[in-house]
Amino acid sequence: MKSVTHPLFTDITGNKIGITTYEIGKGEPILYLQGGIHGGEVTFFIFHEIAKYLISIENQLNFKILLVPMVNPMAWNQQFYHYTAGKFNSIDGIDFNRNFSDHNYTNDVRYNMSLESKMANIIIEMATPYKILLDLHTARQSKPYLYVEHKSYKNFAEFLNFKMNIVDPLQETQRAATDFSTYFTQKYQNSKYAFTVECGSHDELNIENINEVKTRIILLINELNNNKFEFLKTKHQNNSIFLEPVKWIHAHDSCFVKFEKQSGDSVNKGDKLATIYDINHLGTSEKIYSDGSYMVIENTKSTIYRAGSKMIWLGIKLSDW
């Protein structure tokens, strides 16, 4: 396994900061695996397990894989108390995953580009040779799920066999081409596969979730090693559910919350979703009930909410997508 550090910037004390990558295998570059674009989204342990496996089969690996476990060193140095908070740039408030563009970084434009855009273009340059792009994240409080950006990717998603697959019909035509996976899906949709994998809850070491994501990625690696893209020619029958997000339930006022349903749970009309505790009505509580049939995609990872905060994300199952 070959390690390379791509220079990103020099901090004010003179330390060189860069993005470290790990390449393994020989032959055609096929799989690009990235994590850590947001601070606190702990996918490192998945990379650790996959790296151990790849090292064990290195001599049999007949294509190239690039692992980038901590792609954004800026985000991982944004810490408050014991919490890593680097989803947004603390200077301008822009999501670190919203800086991608069509031009490549060169020294000639170094004074015309933000550090975040420089990072984004280094990522684009690293990922461009590869045919399959997986961007690993974590999502509030949830089970692992896959974003499926295009209908043409359905068979690929069914092969990966995550229980929940999130589909947003508006993404194919209306979502701005600045998100990482959307950028690659729009630019390379005829020759590349790009997915965002939400690997479980934010800032958490959950062995069950780690093993689920690791197992699916290793399954993909083995299939590519043995048969390349032959698996795309086969219809895969499994329990994968494709969901269209339809609503967030927001806090109507500041409150404390106890969730009654968790990520992956199916709910019907009248099912209890959460219990609300209002500081101005001590000793009493209010129930939130579902107004229809949904699946819980995720809950926001907190028990403390201010008025208008997002609490519960619900989706509906798509039978004909």
C-alpha positions in Angstrom: 0.0 0.0 0.0 1.5 3.3 -1.1 0.9 6.5 0.9 1.1 10.0 -0.6 0.3 13.3 1.0 -1.0 16.0 -1.3 0.0 19.5 0.0 -3.0 21.7 0.9 -1.7 24.7 2.9 0.9 25.8 5.5 -0.6 26.9 8.8 0.4 30.1 10.5 3.1 28.3 12.6 4.7 26.9 9.5 3.4 23.4 9.6 2.6 21.7 6.3 -1.0 20.4 6.1 -2.1 18.0 3.4 -4.4 15.2 2.3 -3.0 11.7 2.7 -4.1 9.0 0.3 -3.4 5.3 0.2 -3.2 3.4 -3.1 -3.3 -0.3 -3.3 -3.5 -2.8 -6.2 -2.3 -2.8 -9.8 -3.9 -2.3 -13.2 -6.9 0.0 -14.0 -8.0 2.5 -11.4 -11.5 1.4 -10.4 -12.6 2.4 -6.9 -12.1 5.7 -5.1 -13.2 5.7 -1.5 -13.3 9.0 0.5 -14.3 10.0 4.0 -14.0 12.9 6.4 -15.1 15.8 4.3 -17.0 16.9 7.4 -15.4 16.9 10.8 -16.9 14.6 13.4 -18.3 12.3 10.8 -16.4 9.2 12.0 -15.9 6.8 9.2 -12.2 6.2 10.0 -12.9 2.8 11.5 -14.5 1.6 8.2 -11.3 2.6 6.4 -9.2 0.9 9.0 -11.1 -2.4 8.5 -11.1 -2.2 4.7 -7.3 -1.4 4.7 -6.6 -4.5 6.8 -8.6 -6.6 4.3 -6.9 -5.0 1.3 -3.4 -5.6 2.7 -4.3 -9.3 3.2 -5.3 -9.7 -0.5 -2.9 -7.2 -2.0 -1.1 -9.7 -4.2 -4.4 -10.9 -5.7 -5.8 -7.4 -6.3 -6.0 -6.8 -10.1 -7.2 -3.2 -10.1 -6.3 0.0 -8.2 -8.2 1.4 -5.2 -7.5 4.8 -3.6 -8.4 5.3 0.0 -8.8 8.8 1.4 -9.9 8.4 5.0 -9.5 12.0 6.2 -10.0 14.2 3.1 -10.5 17.5 4.9 -7.8 18.4 7.5 -9.4 21.8 8.0 -12.7 20.3 9.3 -11.1 17.9 11.7 -9.3 20.8 13.5 -12.5 22.6 14.3 -13.1 21.5 17.9 -15.2 23.0 20.6 -14.8 21.5 24.1 -14.8 17.7 23.3 -16.8 18.1 20.0 -15.5 18.1 16.5 -17.8 20.5 14.6 -16.3 20.9 11.1 -19.3 20.5 8.8 -19.2 24.2 7.9 -16.3 26.6 7.4 -16.2 28.6 10.6 -15.2 31.8 8.7 -17.9 32.0 6.0 -20.4 29.3 7.1 -20.3 27.4 3.8 -20.6 23.6 3.9 -17.2 22.1 3.1 -19.1 19.8 0.7 -20.3 22.7 -1.5 -17.1 23.9 -3.1 -16.8 21.8 -6.2 -16.4 23.3 -9.6 -15.4 22.4 -13.2 -11.8 23.8 -13.2 -8.7 22.1 -11.9 -6.4 23.7 -9.4 -3.1 25.0 -10.8 -0.4 27.3 -9.3 -1.4 29.9 -11.9 -4.7 30.5 -10.1 -3.5 30.2 -6.5 -4.5 33.8 -5.7 -8.0 33.5 -7.2 -9.3 30.5 -5.3 -10.4 29.9 -1.7 -8.7 27.2 0.4 -11.9 25.2 0.3 -12.1 25.4 -3.5 -8.4 24.4 -3.7 -9.2 21.3 -1.6 -12.2 20.5 -3.7 -10.2 20.6 -6.9 -7.5 18.4 -5.4 -10.2 15.9 -4.6 -11.6 16.1 -8.2 -8.1 15.6 -9.6 -7.5 12.6 -7.3 -10.9 11.0 -8.1 -11.1 11.6 -11.8 -9.2 8.4 -13.0 -11.5 6.1 -11.0 -14.8 4.6 -12.3 -16.6 4.1 -8.9 -16.7 6.9 -6.3 -17.9 6.3 -2.8 -18.1 9.3 -0.4 -18.6 8.2 3.2 -20.5 10.4 5.7 -22.5 10.0 8.9 -26.0 11.5 9.4 -27.4 12.7 12.7 -28.8 9.6 14.4 -29.4 6.9 11.8 -28.7 3.5 10.4 -26.5 3.2 7.3 -28.1 4.2 4.0 -27.2 5.0 0.4 -28.1 8.1 -1.6 -29.0 7.0 -5.2 -28.8 10.0 -7.4 -29.9 8.5 -10.7 -32.4 5.8 -11.7 -29.7 4.2 -13.8 -27.9 3.4 -10.6 -30.7 1.2 -9.2 -29.1 -2.1 -10.1 -25.8 -1.0 -8.5 -27.6 0.0 -5.4 -29.5 -3.3 -5.2 -26.1 -5.1 -5.4 -24.7 -3.1 -2.5 -28.0 -4.1 -0.6 -28.3 -1.4 2.0 -31.7 -1.6 3.5 -32.5 2.1 3.0 -31.7 3.9 -0.3 -32.7 7.5 -0.5 -34.0 8.9 -3.8 -34.9 12.5 -4.4 -36.5 12.9 -7.9 -35.6 16.6 -7.8 -31.9 15.9 -7.5 -31.6 14.6 -11.1 -32.6 18.0 -12.6 -32.7 20.7 -10.0 -29.9 20.1 -7.5 -26.9 22.4 -8.0 -23.8 20.6 -9.3 -21.7 21.7 -6.4 -22.2 18.7 -4.1 -19.4 16.1 -4.4 -21.4 13.1 -5.5 -23.8 15.2 -7.6 -20.8 16.8 -9.3 -19.4 13.5 -10.4 -22.8 12.0 -11.2 -23.7 14.8 -13.6 -20.2 15.1 -15.1 -19.5 11.4 -15.6 -22.9 9.8 -15.4 -22.2 7.8 -18.6 -19.0 6.3 -17.4 -18.8 6.6 -13.6 -20.8 5.6 -10.6 -20.9 8.0 -7.7 -22.6 7.4 -4.4 -22.9 9.0 -1.0 -23.0 6.5 1.8 -24.3 7.6 5.2 -22.6 5.2 7.5 -24.6 5.7 10.7 -24.8 8.3 13.4 -22.6 11.3 13.8 -19.5 11.1 16.1 -20.2 7.5 17.1 -18.2 4.2 17.1 -21.0 1.7 16.4 -19.6 -1.8 15.6 -22.8 -3.0 14.0 -22.8 0.0 11.5 -19.1 -0.3 10.8 -19.4 -3.9 10.0 -22.5 -3.4 7.8 -20.7 -0.7 5.6 -17.4 -2.6 5.6 -19.1 -5.8 4.5 -20.9 -4.2 1.6 -17.7 -2.4 0.4 -15.7 -5.6 0.6 -18.4 -7.4 -1.3 -18.0 -4.8 -4.0 -14.2 -5.1 -4.0 -14.3 -8.9 -4.3 -16.9 -8.8 -7.2 -14.8 -6.2 -9.1 -11.7 -8.3 -8.5 -13.3 -11.4 -9.9 -15.7 -10.2 -12.5 -15.2 -6.5 -13.0 -18.6 -5.0 -13.9 -20.4 -8.2 -14.7 -22.6 -7.8 -11.6 -24.4 -4.9 -13.3 -25.8 -7.2 -15.9 -27.7 -9.2 -13.3 -30.9 -8.3 -11.6 -30.4 -8.4 -7.8 -33.4 -9.5 -5.7 -33.1 -8.4 -2.1 -34.7 -6.4 0.6 -33.4 -3.0 -0.5 -36.0 -0.2 0.1 -36.0 2.9 -2.1 -37.4 5.9 -0.2 -38.4 9.4 -1.3 -37.9 11.9 1.5 -41.2 13.7 2.0 -41.0 15.7 5.3 -39.2 16.9 8.3 -41.0 17.2 11.6 -39.9 20.4 13.3 -40.1 21.5 16.9 -43.0 24.0 17.2 -41.3 25.5 20.2 -38.2 25.0 22.3 -38.4 21.7 24.1 -36.8 18.4 25.2 -37.6 15.3 23.1 -37.7 11.6 23.6 -37.9 9.7 20.3 -40.2 6.7 20.1 -39.1 5.5 16.7 -35.6 5.1 15.3 -33.9 5.1 11.8 -35.2 2.3 9.7 -38.5 1.9 11.6 -41.8 1.8 9.6 -44.6 3.8 11.0 -48.3 4.0 10.2 -50.9 6.7 10.7 -51.4 7.2 14.4 -48.1 5.7 15.5 -46.3 7.7 18.2 -43.1 9.3 16.9 -41.8 11.3 19.9 -42.7 12.8 23.2 -42.2 16.5 23.8 -41.4 18.1 27.1 -42.0 21.8 27.5 -40.1 23.7 30.2 -43.1 26.0 30.7 -45.3 23.1 31.5 -43.3 21.1 33.9 -44.8 17.7 34.8 -46.7 17.3 31.5 -45.8 16.1 28.0 -47.1 16.1 24.5 -47.1 13.3 22.0 -46.3 13.6 18.3 -48.2 11.1 16.1 -47.6 10.1 12.5 -50.1 11.5 10.0 -49.5 8.7 7.5 -47.3 5.6 6.5 -43.6 6.4 6.4 -40.2 5.1 7.2 -38.0 7.0 9.6 -34.8 8.0 7.7 -33.1 9.7 10.7 -33.6 11.6 13.9 -31.5 14.7 14.8 -29.0 13.5 17.3 -30.0 15.6 20.3 -32.7 15.7 23.0 -32.6 19.5 23.1 -34.5 21.6 20.5 -35.2 25.2 19.9 -38.3 26.4 18.0 -38.2 25.4 14.3 -35.4 22.9 14.7 -35.5 19.7 12.5 -36.2 16.6 14.6 -37.4 13.6 12.5 -36.9 12.9 8.8 -39.5 10.8 7.1 -39.7 9.1 3.7 -42.2 7.0 1.7 -41.4 3.7 0.0 -41.3 3.8 -3.8 -42.7 0.7 -5.3 -42.1 1.6 -9.0 -38.8 3.6 -9.0 
